[in-house]
Amino acid sequence: MNERPAPVPFGAAFLYWLRLGFVSFGGPAGQIAIMHRDLVERRRWISEKRFLHALNYCMVLPGPEAQQLATYIGWLMHRTWGGIVAGALFVLPSLVVLVALSWIYLRFGHVPAVAGVLYGIKPAVTAIVLFAAWRIGTRALKHPLLWAIAVAAFVAIFAFDVPFPAIVAGAALAGAIGARFVPKAFDGSAGHGDAGKSFGPALIDDDTPTPAHARWSPAHALRVLVVFVALWLAAMGALVAWQGWHGTLTQMGWFFTKAALLTFGGAYAVLPYVFQGAVEHYQWLTTAQMIDGLALGETTPGPLIMVVAFVGFVGGWGKEVLGPELLFAGGLLAAALVTFFTFLPSFLFILIGAPFIETTHGQLRFTAPLAGITAAVVGVIVNLAVFFAAHVFWPQGLGGRFDAVSAAICVAAFVALWRFKLGVIPVIAACAVAGFALGALA
C-alpha cells in the first residue's frame, strides 16, 4: 500500500477499458463511482485529487461526463490513442446492445408481454433519475450557497424555461464570485466528498509532474482542432452530397452535433433538449417511444446519453432512410451516425482542453466555477425527474387519470435504491417482472 504502482502497459489499460464498457451500469453517477473504486481505490492509477480535478472539468463540458472522464484518464496515461481507446470502448458495447434492443422493441413492442415489461421499467427510470439527483446532491451540496444555486437552477429551468447554457454560465459566475467571499463553499472538493483522502501512493499522484504530452501547447491545440473539424466536415459533406441538406440522416447529424455542443450537465441535462428536437420538431419518434427508449437505455452499460442511438434507430427505421426493404440497415446506419456526431465533440474537448486543465489543479479560481456548475446540475436533474414523472404518472396528460400503480412502482424502486442500496440493474429487473405480472393479470 505504501509503494507506488508500476507503470501500466497499454494492453493492460485496453483490457480494463474494454471491461468497463461492459459493466458500466447505473448512469453517470454509478459509472463515475465504478471508475473511482477501480482507478483510485483499488488499482491506484490516479490519485483522488487528480481524479476529482479531471471530473470537475468533465462536469462543465457539454456531453457525457463519465465517458469524458474515461477519455481524460486514458489520455493522461497513454497519450492520444489511450484517450480514444478509453472513450470509444466506453460507448461501443452499449451501441451494440441498444441496436439489438431497438430492433426487438420495434418488431415486438406491441406484444403484451413486452408492453408489460416496459410498463414496469418506466416508473423505475423515474426513480433512478430522482436517486441520481439525491446522490449527486448529497456529494455536491455541502454548503447553503451551493443549495441556493441548485434551487435557483431548478426554478429557472422548470418555471421560466431558461436555456441550460445560460444556467451553466450563471452558476459558473456565482462560483467565481462566491469563492471570493466564502472560498470553502467553492473549493472544488465539496462536490465529490473528501478530496484530501488518500488510498496510498498513486501512479499519477498529487505531486506527479505533468507528462510531456499533457503540457499545454497552442500549436498542438490547433492541430487537434483542425483534425476534428476535418472529420466533421467530411462526414457532413458526405451526407449532404448523398441526401441533401434536408435529408433525414443529414438533419440527424446536424441536430446531434448541436446537442453535443450546446447542452451541458451530462445525459440527464441533455435529454430534455433531445426530446424537444427529436420528438416535437423532427418527429423522428413519439413521446411514448422516447420514454421507452430511456427505459431501455437504463438497462444497458455505457453512458445514458446512448439513448440517442435508440432515437437514431427508431428515426432511421420510421423514415425508411434506406428504403422499405432495408428497415434494419437504415436504423443501424442512423444509430451509428447519431453516435458518431454525438461523441465526436467529447473527444475534442478532452484532447484540446485537458492539457490546459492539467496546469490548473489546485487553483481555486478554476475549481470554484466548476463547483457552482455541479450544484446547478443537481437542480436540472430534479427538473428532468419531474418531467418523466408527469409523463409516466399521467400517461394521458396532466388532465387525465393518475396512474397510481406506476407511482407505487416508482416509490418502491426509489426505496430499494436509497434504503436497501440495491443496484440499478436488480431494481430494473424487479420492476420489469412486476410490469410483466401486472400485464398478465390484466
N, C-alpha and C positions, 0 to 999 in steps of 0.2 A: 504493500500500500504506500510505502514511502519512496519507492523507485518510480521514476518516470517511465511510461510505456515505451516500448520500442517503436521505431517508425513503421507505419502501416503500408505494406505494398499495395500498389494499385489494384491488383487482382483480389486481395482480401477486402478492400473497400468496395469493389464492384459487387462481390458476393453479398456484402452487407446491404448495399442499396437495393439490390435485387430482392433480397428477403424482405426488406422494409416495404417495398412496393406491394407485397402480397399480404402483409399483416397490419398495414396502417389504417385500421378501422377507427371509428369514433370521432370523425370530423376533425377540424383543425386543433381543437383543444386536446383531443386524445392523441393525435399524431405528434404534436409537439411534446406531449408527456412521454410518448414512446421514445422519441429521439433523445430527450433529456435523460431518461433512465438508461438507455443504451450507451450514448456517447459521452455523457458527463459522469454518471454514477458508476457504471459497470466497466466500460472499456477505457474511460478517461482519455478519449481522443482530444477533447477540448474542455477547458475549464468552465466553471459556472458563469463567471463574469463575461468571458468571451462569447459564450453561448447566448447569454441574455442580451448582450450588445448587438449581436447579429440578429436576434429575434426582434428587438425593438426596431431595427431598420426595416426588417421584412414586414412588420406590422404597419408601417407608414406607407408602404408601397401598394399600388393597386394590384390585385391578383391574389392568389392563394398563398398565405404566409407560410404554411407548413412546407409546401413544395419549394418555395423560395429559400426557406431556411436550409433544407436539404441541399439545394443547389449551392448556397453560400458556403456551407461547411465542406461539401465536396470540392468546391473551387479552392478554398483555403488550404486544403490538404494536398490536392493533386492538380492544381492549375486549372486551365480552361476545360480540358476534357474531363477532369474529375467533377467539375460542376455540371457539365452537360449530362454525363452519365447518371449522377445522383438525381438530377431533376427529371430526366427522361424516365428512369426506372421507377420513379415515384408515381408516374402517370400511366405508363403503358399497360400494366396489369388491369387497372381499373377500366381503361378503354376497351380491352378485350371482353371483360366481364359485362360491361354495360351494353355493348353492342349485342351480345347474346341475350341479355335480359330484355332489351328493347324489342328485339325480334319476337321473343316469346310474348311480350306484352301486346304487340300489335296483332299477332296471329291468334292469341288465346285469351286476351284480356277480358273478353266478354263472357268467358266461361265462368259459371257461378263460383267454382272453387277458387279461381284466380281473383275474381272480383272480391270474394270474401277475404282472401289474404290481404289484398290491398286496403280493404276497409279497416282491418286491424292495424296495418302498418302506419297509415296516415296520422292518426292521433299520437302514435308513438313518436313520429317525427316531430310533431309539435312539442312533445315533452322533451325531446333531445335538444331542440333549439333553446327552450327555456333553461334546460340544465346547463347548456353551453354558456348562456348569459350568466347564470349563477356561478359557475366555475371560474370564468374569466373575471367576473365582478369581485369575487372574494379574494382573488390574487391582485387585481389591479386597483381596486378602490380602497386604498389604505388610509385615505385622508379625506376629510369633509370637502375639500376643494375638488378632489377627483370625483366624488359623488355628485357634486354640483355640475361638473362638466357632463357626466353621464346622463343626468336628468335633463339637462338643457339639450343634449343631443337627441334624446328620445322625443321631447316636446317639439323640437324643431322639425324632425322628420315626420312625426306622427300627425301633429296638429297643423303644421304650416307647409309640409311637403318641401322642405329646404333640400336642395341637392346635396348629396353626400360629400362631394369635393369641397363645398362651402363649409360643411360641418367639420371636415378634417382641417381646413385652413383655420377656422375659428378655434378649434381645440389646440392646434399647434401654437397659435398666438397666445392662448390662455396659459399654456405650459411655459412658454418663453417668458411671459410677463410674471406669472405666478412664481417662477423659480427665483426671481429677484427678491421676492418678499418672504416666501416660505420654501426655501430650497429643498427641505426634507420631503415635501409633498411631491416633488417632481424630479427626484434624483435618478429615475430610470430603473431602480431596483424594486420599487414598491409594487410595480405591476406584475412581478413574477416571483414573489417570495423572497427569501433571503439571499440576495445576490452575493453576499460575502461568504456563504457556506462553501466549504472545500471538501472534496471527496478524495483528496490525495493529489500528488503532482500529476498534471495532465500533459499529454504530448504537445498541445497548444495551450500553454498556461497563461496566467495573467501577465507575466513578465516576459513571455517568449517574444523575441524580436519578430517584427513583421517580415515574412519571407519576401524575397526579391520580386516574385511575380505578383505579390499583393500590394506593392507600393504604387501610389497614385502617379499616373503619368498622363498628361493631356494628349500626347500623341497616341498612346495606347487606347485611351478612351475614344478618340476619333476613329481609329481603325475598327474598333468593335462596333461603333455606331454605323459606320459605312457598310460593314458586312451584314448587319441585321436589317438595315434599310434595303439593301440589295435583295436579301432573301424575301422580304415582304413584297417588294415591287415585282419580283419575278413571279411569285405566287398569284398576286392580284392581277398582274398583267396577263398571265395565262388564263385566268378565269374570265376576264373581260374579253379577251380575244375569242374565247370559246362560247360564252353565253351572253356577252354584252353586259353593260353596267347594271341593268335591271334584272338580270338572271338571278334565280334563287340562290345558287351557290355563291355568286359574286356578292349579293347582298348579305349573305351569312358571313362571308369573310370580312366585309366592311363593318357589319354590326358588332361582331365579336372582337374585332380589333378595337373598336371604341369601348366595348365593355371592359377589355383588358387594360386600356389606358386611362379611362375616365372614372372607374369605380374603385373605391378604396375600402379597406377593412376586412378583406378576406371574403370567403364564399357567402357567409350569412349576410354581408352587406351588398354583395353583387347581385344576389338573386332577385330582389325587387326590380332592379334595372333590367335584368334579363326577362323577367316576367312581363314588364311593360312593353319591351320591344318585341319579343318572340310571340307573345300571346295577343296583345292588344293592337300592336301596329302591323306586324307582318303576318300574323295569324298562321304561323307555322304549326301551332298546336293549340289546344284548348286549355282553359284554366284547370279543369279536372286532370288533364294529361300532364300538365306542369307539376301539379302536386303529386301525382302518381310517380312522375319521374324523380322528384326529390326523395320520395319513399324508396325507390329502387336505388338511388344514389347512396342513401344511408346504409344500404345493405352490402355495399362493395367497398374494397380497400381503396386507398388513394384520396385525393382532395375532393371535398364535397362539390366544388365547382365543376367537377367532371359531369355533373348533371347536364352540362352543355352538350355533351356527347349524345345524351338522350334527346335533347332538343333538336340537335342536328339530324339524328337518325329518323326521328318522327317527321321532321320537316322534309327531309330528303325523300322519305317514303311517300308522304302525303302529297307532295308536289310533283312526284314522279320525275325526278331530275334526270334520270337515265331512261325514262320511258316506262310504260306499264308492265313490260315484260321483265324488267330488271329492278324490282322494288327493293330487294335486299341490297343489291350492289349500290343503288342510289343512296339508300340510307347509310350504308357503310362509308361511302365516299364523303357524304355530308358530315358524318360524325368525325371522320379523320380530319377533314378540313377545318371544322369548327375547333377541334382540339388544337390543331397547329396554330391557328390565329389567336386563340385564347392564351396559349402558353408561350408563344414566341417573345412577347414583351417581358415576361417574367425572367427569362434567361438574360435578356438585355439589361434589365435593371440591376441584376446581380453582377454580371460581368463588367458593367461600366461603372456601377456605383460602389460596389463593395470595396475596391481599393481605397476610395476616399473615406469610407466609413471606418476602415481599419486604422485610419490615422486619428480617429476621434474618440476611441473608447476611453471612458473615464472623464470626459469633458461635459460638464453639466449643461452648457449652452446647447449641446446637441441632444443629450438624453432627455431633457425636460420637455421639449415639444413632442417627442415620441411618447412619453408617459401620458401627456394630455390626450394624444390621439387614441392611445389604448383605452383610456377611460371613455372617450366618446363612442368607441366601437361597442362597448357594453350597451349603451343606450340604443344603438342601431340594431343590435341583435334582439333586444327586447321588442323593438318595433316589428321585427320580422316574425317573432313568435306570435305577436298579436295578429299579424296578417294571416298566418297559417291557421290560427285558432278560429278566426272569423269564417274562413272558408271550410274548415273541417267540421266545426260545431254547428254551423248554419249552412248546410250544403246548397240550400235553395236561396241564399241571400239572407241578410240580416232581418228582413221582414218575414222570412219563412220559419219553419219549425226548428226548434233547438234539438240537436241530436244528443240526448243525454247519455246514450251508450258510448259514443265516441268520446265525450267528455270524461266519462268514468275510466275508459281505457287510458286516456291521456294522464289522468291523475295517478292511476296505478303505475304507469310507466315512469312518471317522474319520481314517485316514491321509491320505486325499485332502483332507479339510478342514484337518487340522493341518499336515501336512508340505508339501503342494503348494498350500495356500492356495486351493483351489477354492471356488467359491461354493456355496450351498445348492442352488440350482436345478440346476446341472450335475451335482452329486452325486446328487440325487434322480432326475434323468433317467437317469443311467447305471445306477443300481440298478434303476430300473423296467425298463429294457431287459434287464438281466441276469435279472430275475424273469420277464419275458416269454419270454426264450430258454429258461430252465430249464423253464418250463411247457410250451413247445412240444416240448421233448425228452423230457418225462416220459411 
